Amino acid sequence: MIKSKFIFSAYSLLVSCMLISSSSFAQNPVPATAQTKPVILTGATIHIGNGQVLTNGAIAFDKGIITQIGAAGSVSAVTGAETIDVSGKHIYPGIISLNTTVGLQEVASVRATLDYNEVGQINPHVRALIAYNTDSEVIPTLRGNGVLLSQAVPQGGIISGSSSVFYTDGWNWEDAVLKKDDGIWLSWSPFLESSFSSEDFRVTVKRNEKRQEALEVFRATFSDAKAYAEIQQPAVANLRLAAMKPLFDGSANLYIRAEYAKDIVEAVKFAREFGVKKVVIAGGDESYKVASFLKENQVPVILNPTHRLPNRVDENVYLPYELPGMLQKAGVKVAITYTDEWWRTRNLAFLSGTSAGFGNVTPEEALQFITSNAAEIIGAENTVGTLEKGKHASLLVAEGDILDMRGNVVKMVFVKGGKVNLDDKQKRLYEKYKVKYNQK
């Protein structure tokens, strides 16, 4: 009994200390309130997101939906509207970040903040949806650079689970979600595997001896899932197989992580063999080698980060920069991402900017890699990705070109018509230490 009282007292003291210490730190901004009156932004250069640009344009939205967009003189006045003059600035659709762990992990070295990896190898029933943490301090840093949507993706295993797409503003996952369970993620077993030596920094590539075993697991799993999907009312419910049913009726994507050209072709053929309607390649370092195959099969690609060196010494040093443009010119739907580097996702626009500089594409085409193309890949093109009448009023106002680090100064953000507070932890630290060092 004495021991119990001591434990309870110690626990109470610990909780009190945690509450006191937490109160000394600023919290994330309150999410935007729902739009209460019409808003008209006028005088800006509007980048639609589909390649079109309106100079001296205006955009009006009400109840979170875009109601008018066009030249400043063509947008009619609305009774009770708040008109904001943004002359000289630029308006863009919200940037969409695919294939990330934003909201699923916070501090890499603290296991308790990591919620992206489930035990086991076959987990199609695992949902990133309910694990998404809207209180993450990383999320406000994203929207400060124009990233208004992110796709939270589970990792681990060979079938990781299903992803969902969230706004980077909201009270909880129910409030922030745009698209639930948009697809299931599979890691294709590569023909070749590489290992890195920290002693001499040498990369060794050899044939993957365990590949056939993994492919047999895939085949058995998809055979069972397809048979299960054909049963109208199964006598015994199977959560794993039930989660894969949307793959066969086209209501969800099958995202396949694959890098080598041989693996990409085999993975797509495998999916088609089992009647999977929508296939997306994630990674795709060698996708340019099979671009015609991808175009023929209408398979989009979500590329790895392009701010990197090429994977082979005999490749063009600028290949990663040029890759998005190469695929675009070949007729392949392409998006760029930062994969699982959640904390770097805020710099996503600059990946597109680099592709415009090296990839033989215009800045407006490069913008599509992170807006309209991404929206089409996740099946949300009717609500986001471009600034058009009837779509969500989720947009940003910037001082200049958001694809350029010098111009990406975001002044205002609206998510479904609600004006978002752009404060974040990094801005607060900057203001704090600016005071300290200005005193010297």
TAPERA-V343971 format. One record per residue. N is the residue number from 0. PHI is phi in whole degrees, -180 to 180 (none if undefined). NEAR is the number of other C-alpha atoms within 8 Angstrom. D_LAST is the distance of its C-alpha to the last C-alpha in whole Angstrom. Layout:
N/PHI/NEAR/D_LAST, N/PHI/NEAR/D_LAST
This chain:
0/none/4/58, 1/-63/5/55, 2/-62/6/53, 3/-64/7/53, 4/-64/8/52, 5/-65/8/49, 6/-63/8/48, 7/-64/8/48, 8/-65/8/46, 9/-63/8/43, 10/-64/8/43, 11/-62/8/43, 12/-63/8/40, 13/-62/8/38, 14/-62/8/39, 15/-62/8/37, 16/-64/8/34, 17/-64/8/34, 18/-66/8/34, 19/-65/8/31, 20/-68/8/29, 21/-68/7/30, 22/-72/7/29, 23/-83/6/26, 24/-105/6/25, 25/-69/6/26, 26/-96/4/29, 27/-62/10/30, 28/-61/8/31, 29/-66/5/34, 30/-58/9/37, 31/-62/11/38, 32/-83/6/41, 33/-61/9/44, 34/-63/12/45, 35/-108/6/46, 36/-149/9/47, 37/-61/13/47, 38/-128/11/44, 39/-126/12/45, 40/-103/12/42, 41/-134/14/43, 42/96/14/42, 43/-91/15/40, 44/-85/14/42, 45/-104/13/43, 46/-99/14/44, 47/-63/13/47, 48/106/15/46, 49/-114/9/50, 50/105/10/49, 51/-91/8/49, 52/-134/8/47, 53/-111/11/47, 54/-88/9/45, 55/49/12/45, 56/-102/14/46, 57/-144/16/46, 58/-139/13/46, 59/-120/13/47, 60/-147/14/48, 61/-148/13/49, 62/54/11/49, 63/83/14/47, 64/-122/13/50, 65/-70/16/49, 66/-107/10/52, 67/-147/11/52, 68/-157/13/50, 69/167/10/51, 70/-62/11/50, 71/-54/10/48, 72/-76/5/51, 73/-92/6/53, 74/-88/12/52, 75/-77/5/53, 76/-67/5/52, 77/-124/6/52, 78/-61/4/53, 79/78/6/50, 80/-79/10/47, 81/-93/8/44, 82/-100/8/43, 83/-118/8/40, 84/-83/7/39, 85/-119/11/37, 86/-58/9/38, 87/85/8/37, 88/-102/12/36, 89/-125/14/37, 90/-113/12/39, 91/-129/13/40, 92/-68/15/42, 93/-60/14/40, 94/-72/12/40, 95/-115/14/42, 96/-104/16/41, 97/-99/14/44, 98/55/14/44, 99/-127/16/41, 100/-113/15/41, 101/-58/14/38, 102/86/13/39, 103/-110/14/41, 104/-149/12/38, 105/-121/11/34, 106/-122/8/33, 107/-58/8/35, 108/-87/4/35, 109/-114/7/36, 110/-58/7/40, 111/-65/5/40, 112/-97/10/38, 113/-106/12/40, 114/-138/9/43, 115/-119/13/45, 116/-129/9/47, 117/-103/11/51, 118/-69/5/53, 119/104/6/56, 120/-102/9/57, 121/-115/8/58, 122/-133/12/56, 123/-64/14/57, 124/-85/12/57, 125/-75/10/54, 126/-118/12/52, 127/-68/15/48, 128/-49/12/48, 129/-84/6/48, 130/-96/10/45, 131/-66/11/43, 132/-107/9/40, 133/-72/13/38, 134/-88/8/36, 135/-57/9/34, 136/-78/10/30, 137/-76/11/31, 138/-58/13/33, 139/-60/15/31, 140/-70/12/29, 141/-72/14/32, 142/-69/13/33, 143/-66/12/30, 144/-110/12/31, 145/97/13/34, 146/-83/15/36, 147/-105/15/38, 148/-139/12/41, 149/-140/15/41, 150/-100/15/44, 151/-83/18/44, 152/-123/14/46, 153/-71/15/47, 154/-120/9/47, 155/83/10/50, 156/69/12/53, 157/-101/9/56, 158/-125/13/56, 159/-82/19/53, 160/134/16/53, 161/-108/16/53, 162/-97/17/49, 163/-141/17/49, 164/-112/14/46, 165/-126/13/44, 166/-74/12/42, 167/-88/14/38, 168/-154/13/38, 169/162/11/40, 170/-76/9/41, 171/-155/10/43, 172/-66/13/45, 173/-64/5/48, 174/-77/7/46, 175/-90/13/44, 176/-67/12/47, 177/-101/8/48, 178/-139/9/51, 179/-85/9/52, 180/45/12/53, 181/-75/14/53, 182/-179/12/54, 183/-107/17/55, 184/-106/16/53, 185/-129/12/55, 186/-103/11/54, 187/-69/10/57, 188/-75/9/58, 189/-74/11/57, 190/-69/9/60, 191/-117/8/57, 192/-129/9/54, 193/-119/8/52, 194/-134/7/50, 195/-114/8/47, 196/-100/8/47, 197/-76/6/43, 198/-79/5/45, 199/-119/5/46, 200/58/7/44, 201/-97/8/48, 202/-103/8/49, 203/-108/7/52, 204/-113/8/54, 205/-145/7/58, 206/-69/7/60, 207/-80/9/59, 208/-73/5/62, 209/-97/6/62, 210/-64/10/62, 211/-61/7/65, 212/-62/7/65, 213/-67/9/62, 214/-64/9/64, 215/-67/8/67, 216/-66/8/65, 217/-57/8/64, 218/-63/8/67, 219/-66/8/68, 220/-65/8/66, 221/-72/9/66, 222/-63/9/70, 223/-66/9/70, 224/-66/12/67, 225/-66/11/69, 226/-65/8/72, 227/-66/11/71, 228/-65/12/69, 229/-83/6/73, 230/-88/7/74, 231/-66/5/74, 232/-133/4/74, 233/-59/7/73, 234/-68/4/75, 235/-123/4/72, 236/-76/6/69, 237/-128/6/67, 238/-62/7/63, 239/-64/9/62, 240/-71/13/65, 241/-63/12/64, 242/-66/9/61, 243/-90/13/62, 244/-57/12/64, 245/-61/9/62, 246/-67/15/62, 247/-92/12/66, 248/-105/9/66, 249/83/10/63, 250/-89/8/61, 251/-146/12/58, 252/-84/14/57, 253/-107/13/57, 254/-89/12/54, 255/-115/13/55, 256/-80/12/52, 257/-155/15/53, 258/-114/13/52, 259/-75/11/55, 260/-58/11/58, 261/-60/7/60, 262/-67/13/59, 263/-62/13/58, 264/-63/10/62, 265/-64/8/63, 266/-66/11/61, 267/-66/9/62, 268/-63/8/65, 269/-61/8/65, 270/-63/10/64, 271/-64/9/66, 272/-58/7/69, 273/-96/9/68, 274/80/7/68, 275/-70/13/64, 276/-77/10/64, 277/-124/10/60, 278/-120/13/58, 279/-130/13/55, 280/-90/14/53, 281/-114/14/50, 282/111/11/48, 283/61/16/51, 284/-59/9/49, 285/-106/9/53, 286/-63/13/54, 287/-64/9/54, 288/-74/6/57, 289/-125/10/59, 290/-60/12/58, 291/-65/7/61, 292/-66/8/62, 293/-65/11/59, 294/-64/11/60, 295/-60/7/64, 296/-95/6/63, 297/53/8/61, 298/-107/13/58, 299/-74/12/54, 300/-131/14/52, 301/-103/15/48, 302/-77/14/46, 303/-66/12/44, 304/-53/10/40, 305/-98/9/41, 306/-84/7/37, 307/-159/6/39, 308/-84/7/41, 309/-65/11/45, 310/-80/5/47, 311/-126/5/49, 312/-69/5/49, 313/-95/4/52, 314/-91/8/50, 315/-56/6/48, 316/-63/7/45, 317/-95/9/44, 318/-54/9/46, 319/-58/12/44, 320/-70/12/43, 321/-84/12/46, 322/-57/11/48, 323/-58/15/47, 324/-67/13/49, 325/-61/11/52, 326/-69/14/53, 327/-59/10/52, 328/-67/7/54, 329/-83/9/57, 330/91/8/57, 331/-98/14/55, 332/-72/12/53, 333/-133/14/50, 334/-129/14/47, 335/-113/17/43, 336/-146/15/41, 337/-108/15/39, 338/45/11/42, 339/-91/8/40, 340/-83/9/37, 341/-58/12/36, 342/-76/7/32, 343/-95/8/32, 344/-58/12/35, 345/-60/13/32, 346/-93/9/32, 347/-57/14/36, 348/-58/13/36, 349/-74/11/35, 350/-65/13/38, 351/-65/14/40, 352/-60/13/38, 353/-66/10/38, 354/-64/16/42, 355/-70/14/42, 356/-78/8/41, 357/-119/10/43, 358/-100/13/46, 359/58/10/48, 360/-129/11/47, 361/-78/7/46, 362/-57/9/43, 363/-70/11/45, 364/-69/11/47, 365/-64/14/44, 366/-60/14/43, 367/-64/14/46, 368/-62/14/45, 369/-120/17/43, 370/-131/16/44, 371/-65/14/48, 372/-62/13/49, 373/-62/16/47, 374/-63/13/49, 375/-67/10/52, 376/-63/10/52, 377/-87/9/51, 378/76/8/54, 379/-118/11/52, 380/-67/11/52, 381/-82/6/54, 382/-122/8/51, 383/-140/15/48, 384/104/17/47, 385/-139/12/48, 386/-97/15/47, 387/-139/9/51, 388/-58/9/53, 389/96/8/54, 390/-93/12/51, 391/-61/12/48, 392/-83/13/45, 393/-117/14/42, 394/-151/13/40, 395/-138/14/37, 396/-116/13/35, 397/-123/16/33, 398/-66/12/31, 399/-152/10/33, 400/-72/10/35, 401/-73/13/34, 402/-82/13/36, 403/-116/10/33, 404/-59/7/29, 405/-77/7/28, 406/-101/11/30, 407/-78/13/30, 408/-117/10/28, 409/-79/12/30, 410/-100/8/30, 411/-144/10/33, 412/-135/15/35, 413/-122/12/39, 414/-116/16/41, 415/50/12/44, 416/87/15/43, 417/-84/11/41, 418/-79/11/37, 419/-96/11/35, 420/-73/9/31, 421/-94/10/29, 422/-71/10/26, 423/-157/12/26, 424/-61/11/24, 425/-66/7/22, 426/-65/8/21, 427/-64/9/20, 428/-66/8/18, 429/-61/8/16, 430/-64/8/15, 431/-63/8/14, 432/-81/8/12, 433/-64/8/10, 434/-63/8/9, 435/-61/8/8, 436/-81/7/6, 437/-75/6/5, 438/-79/5/4, 439/-89/4/0
